[in-house]
Amino acid sequence: QIDVLEDPVIKNVIVLQTVLQEVRNRSAPVYKRVRDMIQNPEKHFYSFTNEHHRETYIEQKRGETSNDRNDRAIRVAVNWYNEHLKKIEDEEKIQVIFLTNDRTNKEKALEEGITAYTCEEYIKSLTANPELVDRLACVSDEGKEIESGKIIFPEHIPLSKLQQGIKSGIYLQGTYRASRENYLEATVWVHGDAEENREIIVQGLKHLNRAVHEDIVAVELLAKDEWVAPSSVVLQDDGQNEDDIENEEEKENILKISVNKDMLKPTGRVVGIIKRNWRPYCGMLSKSHIKEARRHLFTPADRRIPRIRIETRQADTLEGQRIIVAIDGWPRNSRYPNGHFVKNLGCAGDKETETEVLLLEHDVPHQAFSQAVLSFLPKMPWSITEEDMKHREDLRHLNVCSVDPPGCTDIDDALHCREIENGNIEVGVHIADVSHFIRPGNALDEESVKRGTTVYLCEKRIDMVPELLSSNLCSLRSNVDRLAFSCIWEMNHKAEILKTRFTKSVINSKASLTYAEAQMRIDSATMNDDITTSLRGLNKLAKILKKKRIENGALTLSSPEVRFHMDSETHDPIDLQTKELKETNSMVEEFMLLANISVAQKIYDEFPEFALLRKHPAPPPSNYDILLKAAKSKASFCRNLEIKTDSAKALAESLDKAESPTFPYLNTLLRILTTRCMMQAVYFCSGMDNDFHHYGLASPIYTHFTSPIRRYADIIVHRLLAVAIGADSTYPELTDKHKLADMCKNLNYRHKMAQYAQRASVAFHTQLFFKTKGVVNEEAYILFVRKNAIVVLIPKYGLEGTVFFEEKDKPTPKLDYNNEVPSLTVEGTTLHVFDKVKVNIMLDDSNIQHQKMRMVLVEPKV
């Protein structure tokens, strides 16, 4: 009942140590929420160490189970409080109420003369706060099934039997992943060694057996003659009527279309749940059609989560709102799980609300930094002390400058370049010394590692570290002294590195430029000041470095990135344009890559077992199928269009050659498709892995060092480098490869979620943009063809969308899909990958929760 306890109405609560220990054993997230309440002074929650208090400690009796002993310990403590508080003067009499959902414990307490209620009884007695009733979790034991009801699902096998079955190989354990496209289908990713990393298909309501996306489940493989193929049908659960199970069976038959034997995949059914991975879900109420009903269905925003049945008296006020609901359980005779209302986020479609939903759904930690975290920030006014200077080089005399996008306040990096006496060139990359301010293991460090990365949404940024550091003390702004970690090379004029050194330093940046300003200086005939000369030197070397990198086989890929121009009053997007990159973008990037590679080598040489590195695996050959087929279908356009994928170098070279005078956009399309074939780059610990290679950069070793304000990985790399050069001391976690491997897992997860959240933010702003536009006609290119649709890219808006050819209530056109030459023939008109078409774009807001861009093909006319 944690959601009830967290409500501001509930105050003055004592949580016994016996109870806290039990909660801690059962659920770490709930335990943390209880600890937070105890620490919040406004809640007046207290923990009492009854197990260490002479008058409340009890021994376990012979033949007494530990559960019964704990129940008795709780009653003893309640009795002690009753006696203890009797001593207070009469006018301040305090009544002690014992809340428990354990039936036997409550009965025994009443026999002993203790005032005891179940949570539900107590909450329903608070007549001044009727809304609290909605937040009660349903405590339905499996035995007390819902009143009505025939059994729909098979029973779950108990955990002890599951574990035996997994040991003996009867069942397989894996992560359950529900399908977004089809609510009657899921895959289970079997845990085990890499060889066995296989997936099992689960189809149909009974086989899915009440598993929810991301649960850890046990599956039993079906006999080979019952195996199925993944269905290519899109099925959304739109049923309101729960008893209509026959209808579900009809739908399940649609899935079992005739397929040839080689499409069949191992198929299984869920026999039990090993670990539930439920979280609070955002979504909307689908109000019941029955008048005055208290039971309603809630539809989550994430299509992979089933609908949830909740009881609420405030359905009228919650309609059209985004709300949060938690799942409590899923009985065998209920089509949907039971849950309870947690919180109203606000009106659907409202910008603040939708941003909140987007952050919650992508699990982005975004609450304000707590006092405990802020207490570790330096006190203002801050200045560099003599103590700080002890292990640092003073580089304030150098002409250092930073080059960033416009409006950037978290400046991580700055550069300098100058000729030295022997005729060689000295180049320095200076990175904000964040690890000076964030010390290992304190609350600020723990919060930063949990967040893992800064998340950039269209109009706000969720910082990884508090603003005092991100936009002020760590940001390398111009004309102020700042602490840095510098990587300095001596190079010859061919950009060959002769010497590399690393040092903690103090710098004073002479200019914070935007990419455009830096470009203007480089190109200007009249400017010859020190900063401009330094930029020209950097630019010249960067071009040589880039050429070398590309000769080594590094890839330059493309993704259509867009920028929104916001209205300064309403903050609504008024214009959309694709980002253009200048030479200076590339200049900064070259030196950041070089610094990352130099640092990676240094920390790996020093700590071969616990360097935090970043790798980008080569894609398996099958990933390139879509690219190769697309190129083949367009070979007539362009004589030298042959894409080779046997190495990154071959791929890079064939992409460079693929130019068509009649079709200038072809090259960009090929690069966009190539990006889709790639694997995700990931952080890893060098002692736990033997493949270090970074495919996209064609580098044998790589790490992240250059953005410690916005990525936690860089902070660890700074700490390793500082120990390697004797500028700081080590600490146990830094040299524990298992802890580092776990940390990498979290960083990879946070990084991925941040990317998804950023994409969702762009999608939402695109919808806002088109809301006011009505129907827009634009040219587009086909990226993929599907059985009943094409996926197109609209370069002007960097927007991707699907054009469906089957519509509800309209006759289905004649479709002929050819997988070999990816093409789709619609009523006699054939569409190929990369064909140029025209589409109408409009916002379809018929489903307020899942508003989407709708696209209709207008040219060629079909």
N, C-alpha and C positions, 0 to 999 in steps of 0.2 A: 504493500500500500504506500510505496514511497511517494507517489504523486500526490496523495492526500497529505502526507506528512509535510511535503515541501510547501503546501499552500500557506500564505502568510497568516491565515486565520488560526492555524494550529501552533500554539506556543506553550511554554512551560512544560517541557517533557523531559523525563529522565529515561535514558537508554542504559540498560544494565550491561556490564562487561560481558556477562554470559551471552546476552543477545547479540552484542557487537561481534563476538568471536564467531557465532553461528552465521551471521550475515557475511562476515569476511570469508568463511569457508564456502558459502553458497554462491556469492556473486560479487566480484571485485567492483564493477561499476556501481552497484547499489551501495556497497560499503563506502565507496568514495563519496557518494551523495549524502550518506548519513554523517560522515566525518565533516563534510562541508557545512551541514546544518549546525553541527555542534560548535563549529568555529564561528558561525555567524551570530554576532552579539544581539541582533534584533530578534532572533528566534527564541532565545532562552531555552535552548536544548542543552542538556548536561549528560555526561556519561559518568556512571558511578561504578567504581571498581569493587563490586560486591564480592568478587572471588578473592580479594586480598584484604577484606575487612573482617576483623575478628568476629563481630557479631552476626555477620551474614554468610560467612563461609560454611559450607557443609561437605561432609564426606559422602562418597557413594556407598549405599548400603549393599549388603550381600544380595545378589539376585536382582538388583535394580538396574535397568538399562541406563545408558548414559543420557538418553533422551529424557527418561523419567527423572533422573537426578537433576538435570538442568531445569526441567519444569518446576521441580521442588525448590531449587535454588532461587528461581524467580519469585515464587510465592513467599519464601522466607524474607527476601529483600523487601517485597511490598509490605509485608507485615511489620518489618523493622521500621520502614518509613512511617507507617501509620502511628506506631508507638512514639517514634522520635518526634513527630510533628504535633503530637498531643500536648507536648510541653509548652507550645506557644500560647500566648495570651488568648483568651476567648474570642475577642473581637477580630483577630486575624486568623481564625481557624482555617487550615488548608485541608481540603479533601483530596485523598489520593484515589485515583481511578486506575484500575488495572485493565489494559486493553490486550486482548489475545484472540486469535482466530482458532486456537487449538481447543476443540470442544471439551475434551477431558480436563484440561488444565483449568478451563473456565469453571466447570462444575465443581472441581475440588476447591477452587478459590472461593466460590460462593458458600460451600460447606464451612470454610474456615472464617466466614464472616467478612470477606474482602469484597468491596464494590467492584464487580468485573463486567465488562461488556465486550462483545465482538466489535471489530472496527466498524462494521456496517451499522450495528445498533447505535453506537456512539455518534457516528456522523449523521445518521437520520434524526437523532435527537437535537441536533444543532439547528433549530428551526430558523434562526436568523440568517443562516447561510445555506439555502437549498441547493446552490450550484455545486457545493462540495460533493453531493451525492453522485454527480456525473463522473467524478474522478475516482470513484471506488473501483478497484480491480475486481472482476468477477472471480470469486473463489469457488469454482465448481470442481469438486473432486471428480475423477473419471467415473466414479460410481454414480454420482448424482447427475445423470445426463439431463439435457434439456427436456422440459416436460414432454413435448410431442416427440415422436420421432422413431423412425425406423433407422437401423444402423446402416450408415453409408460406407464407412471405412473399416478395413481390417484392423484388428488390435495391434498396438505397437509391442514388440518383444521387449521385456525388461532389460535394463542396461547390463546386468551381470551376465545374462545369457548372450547378449549381443557380443560382449567382449570375448566370451569363450568362442562364439561362432566366428569372429574375425580371426582369432588366433589359429583356429583349425581350418580357416579358409572357406567356410561355408558362406560367410557374408564378406562383403568388401566395404571398407570405410572410405568415405569421400566427402567432398564439398558439393552441396546441392546448388545448382545454378538454374533458376527458372528462366524460361525463354521470354523475351520482350514481345515477340511477334505472336506467340501462341500459348495461351494460358493452360492448355492441356498437355504441355510438353516441357521437359527439363532435361538437363544432363547432369550426371554426377561425375566429378573429377576424382578419380581414385587416388588416394594418398599412397605413397610408396616410392620406390627408387625411380630414377628418371626413365629407365627402360619401360617401366610399367605405367608411366604417367598417361593413363588412357582414360577415355571418357565412356560412360555408359548412358544410353538413352533411356529415359523413362517417359512413358506415354499413357495418358488416360487418368481420370480422377482417382480411381482406386489404387492404381500403382503409385501415383504421386503421394498418396496416403498422408496428407496434412503436413508435408515438409514445406518450409518457407525458404525463399532465396537466402543463400549463404549459411544455412544450417549445416552442421556436420551430421551425416546420416549413415545408416548401414543399409546396403542394398543386396538383394539376392539376384543373381543372374538367372534369366529365363532360359528355357531349353532353346536350342538353335532354331527350331521350326517356329518359335514365337518371336523371333527378332524382327525389328521394324527398321524403316529408313527414316531419317529426319524428314519431317513433313515440310513442304514448301508453301503450306497454306498459312494465311494470316488470320488468326482467330482472337478477337478481343472478347473478354467476358462482359457481356452487356445485360445479362439476365438480372431482373429484379426479383423474380419469383424463385424462392429457394427450393421449393419442393419439386421443382421441375427436373428431376434427375433423369427422366426418360429422354428429355431434350438433350441433355449432356451426352447420353449414350449415342444418340443420333450423330452428334458432332464428332464423337470419337471415331465413328465409322468413316467420316470424311477423311480422317487422317490416314486410314489404312488404304491408301491408293495402291494400285498394282505398281510395283517397281521391279527392275531387274535385280537379280540376286546379289550382284557386287555392290549395290547401294546399301545393303542391310548392315546394321551396326550392332555390336553387343547391346542387348536390351535387358533391363532389369526392373525390379520393383522395390520401393522403399519399405523395409520391414521394421525399422525403428529409428529413433532420433538419439544420437549420441550427445550432441550439444546444440541447444537452440541459440541462434545468433540474432535474436530479435533486438530491434532498437525502436525508439519512438518514430512513427511514420507521419509525414505530412500528406495532406490530401484534402478531399472535400466530402461533405455529407451528401448521400443520395437519399433524400427524404422519403420515408415510406408513404405509399399511396393511401394507407389506411388512416382515417381521421383520428386525431387524438393519440396516435400510436406513440409508444415510448421507445420502441425498438427500431433502429434504422441501420442501413448499411453505409459504411464509410468506404470511399474509393481512393486508394492511395495514388499519389502522383507517379510513383514508380510502378510501371506496368508489370513488373516481375513479382509484386507483392499481391496476395489475394485480397479481396474485399474483406472488411472486418465488421462484425456485428457489434454495435454499441447500444447502450440504453442511455437516453438523454431526454430531459424535459424541455431543453432549450432549442429543439430542432428548428423552430421558426427563426430564431435569431442567428443560428449557425448556417442557415442556407446561404450559399454564395460566398461563404468565408473559407479561407484556408485554415485548417485546424490540424492539431497534432493528436494522434491516437496511439495508445500502446496496446499490444496484444497480451491477453492474460492466459489464454489456453485454447485448445481446439478439441472439443469432445467428438467422439466417433459418430454421433448421429447429427452432426451439424455440418451443413454444406460449407460454412465459413467459420473462421476462428472468432472467438469472443474477445472484446477488448473494452477499453474505457477511454473517455475523452480526457485529454491532458491540458490542452491550451488552445486558445483562439489566436491565430497570428494576424488576422486582419482580412480586408476585402481582397478576393481573388482579382488578379489583373492590376492591382495597385503596385507601384514600383517598389516601395519599401517592403511590402509583404512578399512579393515574388523574389526579391533578393534574399530575404530571410529564408524562404523555402529552399532556394537554390543552395545556400550555404549549409542548411541542415541536411538536405538530401545528399550532398557530397561530403558530408561529415567533415566540414571545414571548421576547426575550432575558431570561434569569432567573438566570444564574450569579451568584455572589457578586461584588461589585465588586472589581476587582484592586487590588494594592498601588499600581500606577502611578496608578490613578484616585483612590484614597484619599489619596495623597500631596499632592493639591491642595486638601484640605480645610483649613479654618483650624485652628490649634493651639488646644487647650483649655487653661485656661479662656479663653473668648473674651469680649471686651468692646468697646464702641464707642470708637474712638480720636478724638483731635482731628482727625486727618487725615480720618477718615470724615465728620466734621461739616462740612468745608469747603464742600461743595456741597449741603448739606442744610438743610431747615427743621426747627426743633425744634417738633414738635407734641405733645410729651408731656403738655401741659396739657389737651388736649382729652379729652372723654368718649367715647373710642372703645371699641366693643365688637364681638365677633364672634358670629355666629349660624350654627350648623352642625348636622349630624346627630349623634346621641349617639355617643360613642366616637371622634370624629374627632380625629386627632392632627396631620394635615397641614393646618393652618388657613392658607388662602391669603389670605383677605380679611377686612377689618373696616370698620366704618362709623361715622360720627358725623353729628350734625345739631344745629344750634343757631341761635337767632335772633340776628341782628346788629343793630348800632345803628340802621341805617336802616329797620328793620322787616322786611327780607327774611330769607331763610333760607339758611344755609350748610350744604351737604351735602358730606361727603367720603367717597370710597371709597379705602381704603388697602390696597394689595396687597403681599404679601411681595416684598422686593427680591432675588430669586434671582440676577439677573444681576450683582449686586455680588460674589457668591461664585463664580460660574461664569464664568471669563474665556474669551474666544474662542480656540478652537484647541488648548487643552490637553487632556490625556487625560480629564479629568472632563467637559469640554464634548463631546468626541467620543463618549464613552459615552452621555451624555444624549441627544444627537441621534440616535444609533443606536436607543436604546430608544423615543424619541419621545413616550411617554406612560406614566403609571402604570396598571397593570392591576389592577382590583379583582375578586378572585374571592370566592366566598361566605365563605371564612374566612381568606383571606390577601390581602396586597396586594403586588404586585411593583413596587417603587419605581422611578421614573425617575432619582431622585438619591439618594445615600446617606442613611441614616437621620439622621445628625448634622444634615444640612440639612433633610430633609423633616419630621422630627418635632420638631426642636429649634430650630436657629439661624434658620431661615426661617419656622418656624411662628409665627403671630401670637398666642402664648399670652398669657393675662392676667397683669398685674403684672410684666412684664419689658420692658426696652427692646428694641425691634426696628427694623431698617431696613426702610423701606417705600418704595413708589412711590405717590404720592397724586394722585388726580384730584379737584379741588375745584370745586364749582359754587356760584354765587350764584343763588338762585331766588326768584321771588315766590310768593305763597301759591297761585297756580294751577299751580304746578310748571313754570312757563316759565323756561328757562335765560337768565339775563341775562349771566353771565360764566363762563368756564371756564378753569381754570389747572391745570398739571401741575407737580409738584415731587417731587424725591427728599426723603425725610423720615425723622425718627425718631419712633416712636410708642410709647405704653405703654398697651396695651389694659386697660380697667378691668374687663372681664368677658368670659368665654367662655361663651356660653349655647347651649343646644340650642334647636331650633325651638319645642319645647313650653314651655320656661322663658320664652323671649321672649314667646310668646303669653300666658302666664299673667300676666306683668308688664303687658302692654298692657291686658289685660282686668280687672286688679285695681283695685278702687275705692280701696284704701288706699295703693297704692304711688305716690309722687310724686317719687322721687329723680331725679338727673340722667340716669342711664342710661335709666330708664323713660320720662322725658319725651322724651329723644332718640329712643327706639324709637317712641313714639307719633307724633312728628313725621314720622319716616321712613315709618311705615305709612300715614299720611294722604296724603303725597305719592305714595307708591307706587301707591295706588289710583287717583289722578288719572292718573299716567303710564300705568298699565295700560289705563285706559279710552281714553286717547288712542291708544295703540298698536292697540287692537282696532278703534277707529274708522278707523284707517288700513288695516285689513285684515289684521292679524296673526292667525295661526291658533293656537287652543289645542287641541292634539291629546292623544290619550290612549293610554297603553300600560299593560297590566296588569303592574305591577311587584310582585314579591313579596319579603318578608323572611323569612328562616329564623330561628327561635329555636333556638339550639344548646344541647345538654346540656353543662353546664360541665365534666363529667368526660370524656365520650367524644367531645365535639365533634360528635356526630351531630345532624342536624336533628330536633327533637321537635315543632315546630309550624311552620306556614306561614301567613302572612297577607298580604293585599295592603296595600301602603303607603298611608297616608292623608296627604294634604297639608294643611298648615295655612296660614293667612293669611301667617304669617311666612316660609314658603318663598317665597311669591310676592313678598313685600316685598324679600327679599334679591335675588331674581332680577331684579326691575325695575331696581335700581340697578346690578347687574352688566351688564345689557344696555345701560344708558345709558352706563356707563363704556366698554364695548367700542365702542359707536358713536362716542363722543366721541374716543377714541384713534384709531380707524380714520380718521376725518376728518383728524385732526392729522398722522398719519404719511403719509397720502396727499398732503395739501397740501405737505408738506415733501419727500417722496420719491415723486413720481408714478410713477417707473419701478420702484422696488423696495420698495414697501410689501407686507408679507405680510398678505393679507386672507382673509376666509372668505366663500364665497358658497353660496347654496342655490338651484339652478336650478328654474324652474317646471317641473312635470311635463308631458310631452307629453299632449295630450288623451286619447289611447287608454289612458293609465294609469288613468283614472277609470272605465273601463268597469265593473269589478266593483262599484264604489261605486254608480254610477247604476242598474245592474240591480237591485242589492240594495234600493235605495230604492224603485224602481218596484214591486218585488214586495211591499213592505210599505206601499204608499200607502193601502191600505184601513184600516190600523190608525190612521192619523194623517193627518188631512185636509191639513195644510199641509206634508206631506213632499215637498218638491221641492228636490233638491240642484242648485245652479247651480255650474258649475266654470269660468266664463269668466274669473274673476279671483280672487285670494286673498280679496278683500273679499266678493265674492258668495258664495264657498264658506263663509267664516266666518259670514256672516249666515244662510245657509240652514241651517247646522249648529245655530246657536243656536235657530232656530225649530223644529227637528225634535224636538218633545217629544210624548210620547204618555202620557196619564194612565193608560191601561190597561197600558202597557208601559214602565215607568220606565227600564229598562236600554237601551232603544233608542238613546238619544243617545250613550251610551258606546260601544256597538257601532259606530255610524256613525263616531265619531271614531277608533276603533281601525282600522277599514277604511280611513279616509282616510289614516292614518299609512302604511299599506301602499302607498298610491298614490304616495307622495313619492319624490323623488330623494335621493341622499346629499348632505349638505353637504360642501364640500371647501375646503382651503386652496389659495391660488394666489398668484402674484406679479403685482402690478398692472401691471407693464410687459409681461406676456405674455398679457393677456386684456383683453377690453373689456366683458364682462358682469359687473357687480359685485353685482347685486341679490340680496338675501336674501329668498326667497319666503315662508318660514314666519314671519319676523319683520316682513315688509313694510318692510324698511329698505333704502335705496339703497346703503348701505355698512356693512360689519361686519367685526370681527376678534375675536381672542381675546387678552385682556390680563389677565384676572382670576384665572388659575390657573397661575402659572409653576412651582409646585412639582410639578404633575402633568402639565403639557403643555409640550413644548419650543417649540411655536409661540409661546406667550406670552413665552418668554425672548427670542426674536428681536424680537417686537413691543416689549418693554421696551428692547432695545438701540436700536432705531430711534427710539423716543420719547426716550430719553436723549440721543441725538445731536441730535434736533430741538430740545430745550430747552437744549442746551449743557451737559448734566450729565455727558457721557462722550464719548470720541472714537470715531470710526468705524474700520473695518478693511476690507481689500479685499473679502472674501467678502460683507460685508453689502450692498455696492453692486454685486453681480454678479448680474444677473437670471437668468442661466442656472443659476448655482449655486443660487440661491434656488428656482427652479422645480424643480430636481432634489430639493432638500430637501423641498419641498411634496409631491412624489410619495411620498417615503419616509414623511413624516408622515401622509399620507392612508392609506397602506398599513398602518402601525402602528396607526392609529386604528381602522381597519376590523377588523384582526385582534384588537385588544383587545376590541372589541364582541362578536365571535364567541366569543372565549375566555370572556368573562363569561357569555354565554348558555349555553355548554356547561357551565360550572360550575354554573349554576342547574339545568340539566337533570340533571346528575349528582347534585346534592343532592336534587332532587325524587325521583329513583330511590331514593336511600338512604332518604328519608322514607317512600316507599310500600312499601319492602322489608318493613318490620315491620308494615305495616297490613293486608296481605291484600287482599281486594276491597273497594273503597270505592264507594258509590253516590252520585252527585252530579248536580245539575242543570247543564245546559250550554246554550250557544247555538250554532247553526250559523253558521260564518263563511263557508265556501265549500262548494259542492257540486262534486264531480268525477264522472268517468264511472262509477267503481265504488266511490266512497267519499265520506264527508263530513268536513270539517275542523271540529272544534268547539272552543269556548273555555269553560273552566270557571272562572267568575269567582272562586269561593272560593279557588282555588289559583293564579289567573293562569296556568293551564296550558292549553296548546293541544295537540290530538292528532288523529289520524286514525282514523275508524271505517271499517274495510273491510267490504264485504259479500260478498267472495268469499274463501272459505277453502280451504286445501289439503284434499283428501280429503273435501270436503263438496259436495253438489250446489249448483251455482251458482244463486242466486235470479234471478228475472226482473227485469232492471234497465232502466229507461227514462230516459235523460238528456235534459233539455231545456236547451239552451244559452241560449235567448232569455230565459226567465223563470227564471234559474238554478234548476232543481229536479231532483230525482232521485226517480223512483218505484220503490220496492222492493216487489215482490209486491203492487202495488195501494195501498201507502201512499206518499203524496207528501210529500217533505221540501223545504222552501224555506230560502233564506238567512234567518238571524235567528230561525228557529223555535226555541222552547224545547223541549229534549228532556232525557231522563235517561240517563246512561251509567254503566256499571260501569267503574272504573279499576283496573288491576292491573299489577304489574311483570312483564314477560315476560323472564325471564333464560335462556331456552333457548339463545340465542346469547350466550355469555359476553362476547364482544368487543363486540357491538352490543346491549347490553341496552336495552329500550325500554318505554315505557308503552303498554299495550294497552288499547284502549277498545272496549266493546261497547254497542250501543244497547239499552236496556231499555224505554224509553217514547218514542214510541209503539212498540208491539210489532210487529215485522214477521216 
